[in-house]
């Protein structure tokens, strides 16, 4: 019997499988992006302190560094492994593809990360115990390690959206996977956001210094306003470049949601532009509660929708444009010795080729048809959609409301024929298509 290399199904009711990884990742991104942005900001402040003999800047850097230790390196170190756990459960073949393509890139990134962790402790705890020139060198080393970490990770997650070059499929080489049309615009887009985020966090720290030194607090608030404004401009500039490098399926998803996305981005841009201008022109108005609220706003209104959009635009793939979100290999990759699984699934069906199917469901009968349809729907759909009537994220209830079994079957046929570029082209045998349609129709969305 033909068997494909599937893993046991991980299913998270109500929210859908992949969103567990997305929620963990959003928190991690806020922490990690703050770290890289702060590293570049530290290099700037350290250089200014050294060249201008500004010893008054060191207490600010120490406070910022303590915040960084707790916020970025504690929370980031918890959510980082959390991404591995949730991603391995939700998308084991996606993670496998990344490891098999980039194992040495990831190993190198860990070297940079260890340097970062040691570096931030040294910078915080030895800031007033070493001479300014040595501190400056350490700060620049810390910044370069942080940017190096970013560059390596960006190459990996850009591959998740779009392989480096078409040559990758025939060579299977890490360099062809890493260096793509999408990699550098993605990296500069994130760098701009990290610079902006470092300024947003910096406003929180500077606003908390009013009681100690009100003039320094206002000076640093202005500087953080300029830093944030610069970062925001870079985000807008490189976002346009980034969008021009995306594959057709990404644009197909974006075109569906672009009205609401553009509207929300405009609102967010206006709100934060006003906030940064207030910091520059009227720094005394920036209070610690306001700065804290704006960090929360950028998490909920900026990072979460942005990451949701990026994850959505990658669909129907989870990695390299050859592994579907439902873990099925969709094309040949000769350079990796990988064969498409779509022909064998179309011939035999998912229930026959997946090694983890219970024996009583391998053959569909009238008695087990509902249960088989339920399992097939989870296997084929749950990595992107929540299936329940009360589903929260990308729920099928919004797509199938009021449809009967035959209407749902017509949609499944269209998907199998490749009629929807953002959906997996998954053609199933008639009995499995019928079982899925019957189960979904029975939900009475």
N, C-alpha and C positions, 0 to 999 in steps of 0.2 A: 504494500500500500504506500502511496506517495504521502509524505509528511513534510510540512513546511516548518521552519524554525521559529515557531511561536512560543510565547511565554504564557503563564497563567494570567487570566483576566483580572485586572484590578479595576473595580468599579466603585465610584463614590456617588451615592444617591443624591438627588436634588441639584447638586452643583456641577456634576460631570467630572470626569476623571482629571483632565488636564489642568483644570482651574486650581487644584490644590498646589500644583507646581507654580502656577502664575501668581497666586497670593503670596507664597513664600518668596518667590523671586522679586516681587515688587518691593517688599520690605528690605530684602538684601540689596537691591539696586540703590535705594535711598542711602543705605549705609555705605556701600562700596563706592558709589559715585561721590559721596561727600568726602571720602578718604582721598581719592585721587585729586579732586578739586582742591582740597585743603593742602595737599602736598605741594601743588603748584603755587598756591597762595603763600604757604610758609616760605618757599624759595624767594618769592618777591619781597615779603616782609623782612626776612633775614638779610637779604642783600641791602635793603634800605637801611636797616638797623646798623649794618656793618659800615656802609659808605658814609652815612650821615651821623654816625655815633649816637643812634637813637636807642639808648638803653630802655627807654620807656615803652618800647614796642615788645620787649621780651615778656613782661607779665601778661600782655594780651595773647601772645603766642602760647604761653604756658596754659592759660585758661582754655584756649581753643584746643590745645593738644589734649588736655584732660577730657574735654567733651568728646574729642575724636576717639580717645582710648575706650571710653564707655560706649558711646553711640555706634561708632563704625566698627571697632575691632572686637567688641563683645557681641553686639547684636549681629554684626556681619559674620562673625565666626560661628554663631549659632545657626543663622539662616543659610549660610553657605552649604554646610553639610545637609541642612534641611532640603535644599534644592536637589542634592544628590539622591536623598532618600525618596522624595516625592517623584522626581523625574525617573528614577529607576523603576518605581512601581507603575507609574502612569505610562511611561514610554521607554521600556527596556531596550528595544531595538534602536531607537533614536540615540540613546546614550551609548549603546554599543558601537554605533556608527561613528560617533564623535571620538570615542576612545581608540578605535582601530585606525582612524585617520590621523589623530592628533596626540597620541600618547606622549611623544617627546616634547611637543609644544606645551602640553599641560604640565609635564615634569619641569620644564624650564620656567613656566609661570609660577610654580610652587617655590622655586628658588627665589624669584623676585618677591613673592609674597612673604617668605620668611625674613628676607632682608627688610621689607616694609615693617613687619611686626617688631623686629628688634629695633629698627630705626626710630619708630614713633616713641618707644619707651626711652631710648637714649635722648631724643630731642626734648622730651618733656622733663625727664628727671635730671638731666645734666645741663639744662639750658643756662643755669647760673653757676655752673661748676667748671665749665671749659671756656677757653678764650673764644672771642667772637669769630675769628677766622676759621677755627676748627668747626664751630657750630654752623657756619655758612657752608662749608664743604659737606658736612653731614646732611644739611637740609637739602642741598642740591642733589646729593646721592639718593636721598629719600624720594625726592620728586621724580628723578629719572627711573627709579625702581617702580614707582606707582604708575607712571605713564607706560613703562615696559609691560607691566601686568595688564594694563588696559589693552595695549596693542595686541598682545597674544590672545587674550580672551575674545577681542572683537573679531579676529580672524576666524575663531571657532564658531561664534554665534552667527557670523555673517554666512558661513557655510550652511548653517541651518536654514537660512532663507534661500540661498542661491550659491551653487558651487563656484569655486574660483574661476574656472574656465571650462569650456566644453571638453578640453583635452583631459580633464580629470577622469572622465568616464572610461577613457582608454588607457590612461597611464596609472590612475589610482594613487598618484603621488601627493604627499602632504602639501607641497608648494603649490601645485595646481589647484588644490582644494582651498588653500589659505588665501592666496592673492587673487582676488576677483574684482569685478567691476564695482561691487557693492562694499568691499572691505574698507577702503580709505574714506569715502564719504560717510560711512557709518561711524568710523573712528572719530573723525573731526566733528560730526554731529554730537557724539557723546562727550567729547572734550569740551565743546561749547556749553553743554548742559552742566557738566561738572564744574566749570568755572562759575557759571551762574549759581549753582547750588552752594559752592564755597562762599560766595558773597551772601546768600540768603542765611546760611548758618552763621557767617561772620557778623551779620546784623544782630542776631540773637546775643552773641557774646559781647559785642560793643555796647549794646543797649543796657546790658547788665553791669557795665562799668561806670555808670553815671555817678554813683555815690563816691567812688574812689577818685575819679579824675574826669570831671564833666567835659573839659576841653578836649582831652584825648579821646573820650567817648564819641564826641561829635565829629572829630577829625576822622576817626576810624569808621564811623557810620557812613560818612561821605565816601570814603574810599571803597567800602563794601558796596555802596550804591553804584559806583562806577564799575566795579568788578562785575557785579550782577548784570548791569546793563550791557557790558561787553559780551558776557557769556550768552545773554539772551539774543543779541544780534547774531552771534555765531551760530546759535541753534537755528534761527530762521533761515540764514544764508545756506548752511550746509544741508538743511532739511530738503530744500529744493533740489540740490544736487543728488541727495540720497534717493529721492522719489524717482528721479530719472534713471536710476540704475536697477530698478526692481523688475522682476519677471512679470509676464502677462497675468498670471493667476493672482499676483499681489494687487495689481491694478484693478482686476475684476472685483476683488473684495473691497478695495478702497472706494471704487466708484459707487458701490451700494451704500456705503456709510459716509461718503465725503461731505454731504451737506451738514450733518450733525457734527462731524469731526472738525470741519473748518469753522463752524459757528463757535464751538467750544474753545478751539484754539485762539480765535480772535478775542473772545471774552477774557481768556486767561492772559493773553498778551497785554491787553489793555489794563487789566487789574494789576499785573506785576510791573508794567511800565510806570504806572502811577505810583506804586509802592517804591520803586527804585528812585523815581524823581523826588519823592518826598524825602527819602534818605539823603539825597544829594543836596536839595535846596533847603529843607527844613529838618535837619537831623534830630533836633530836639523832640520831634513828634513821634519818633520811632521808639516805642516802649517794648519792654521784654514780653509782655503778653501778646502784643501785636505781632512781634517777630516770631513768637512760638506758633501763633495761629497761621501765619503765612507758610511756615514749614509744613504744617498739617495740610494746608490748601494745596501746596505743590505736590504732596504725596497723593492726595485723593483726586485732585483735579488735573494734575500733570502726569505723574509717573504711572499711576494705575491705568488711565485711559490710553496713554502712549504705549505701554507694554501690551495691553489688550489688543490694540490696533496692530502692533508688530506681529504678535502671535497669530492674529486672525489673517493677516496678509500672507503669512507663510503657508496657509492651508492651500491645497489639501495635504501638504507635506509636513513632516516633522524634522527632516534632515536631508540635505543634499539633493532635493528634488527627485529622490528615488525611493524614499521610505514614506509611505502614507502615514497620516496621523493615527490610523487604526492598526499600525505596525506591519502592514503588508508591503512587500517589495514590489514596486510598480514598474521597474525597468531594469534592463541588463546593465551591469557595470563591469565590463570585462577586466578592467584594471584591478578590480578587487575580487574577481572570480564570482561575482554575484549574478544570479539569474532572476528575471521577473517571475513572480508567483501568480500573476493574473491569469495566465492560460490554464494552469492546473486547477485554480479555484473555479474558473468558469466551467471547467469540465467536471470536476468532482464535487465542488461545493466546499464551503468553509467547515462544515461539520465533519466531513470525511478526512480533511487534511490537517486539521489542528489536533495535536497530540493530547490536549487537555480536555477534550469533550467527553462528558460522561457517556458510558456505553449505551444507556437507555435513550440518548438523544442523537446518536450518530445517524440513525435512519429515521426520517420523519414519518409519523403515522397520524391518523386522525386523533388518536388519544393524546399524543405528545406534541401536536402541532403548535399549540399556544405556548408551551414551555420552550420549544425549540425556537419559535419566532422571537420570544423574549431574549433568549441567549444570543441569537444572531444579531438582534438589534443592539445589544450591549457590545458585542464584539466589533460590529461594523460602525457604530455611531457614537458610542458613549465617550470617546476620547475628545470629541468636539461638542457634543450636545448632551444636555440633561434630558432624560426621557420621561420623567414623571410629570403629571399635570401641574405640580407645584414647582417644577424645575426653575432654577434661578438664572443659569447662564447658557445662552444660546439654546433655549428650550425648543424641542420639537413641537410643542403645543402651539407656538407662534407660526410655524410653517405648515402644520397639518390641520389646523382648526377647521372643523366642518367637513373634512374629506372622508369619503368611504374607502373601502378596501381597494376598489378598482382605480380610484383616483391616486391613491398612494402607490399602487403598483406602476402606474404610468410614470410617476416621478422616479421610482427606482429604475425603470427601464431607461429613462432619459439619462440618469446618472451613470448607468452601466455603459451607455453609448458615448459617454464623454460630453454630454450636452451642457454640463455645468463645470467650468474650468476650476472653480474653487472647491469642488467636491471630488472625492476619489473615484476614478473610473473603475468601479468594481462591478463586474458582471457576474451574477450568481445563477446557478441552475434554477429552473422555473419553480421547483418545489420549495427552495429556500426563499426565493423572492416572494412567493405566495405566503409563506409562513411569517415573514417579517411584516408584510402588508396586513395580514390578518391580525397579528398582535397589535400593531400600531393603531389600526382601526378600532380594535376593541377597547383602547384607552379612552375613546370618545373625547378627543381633545376639544 
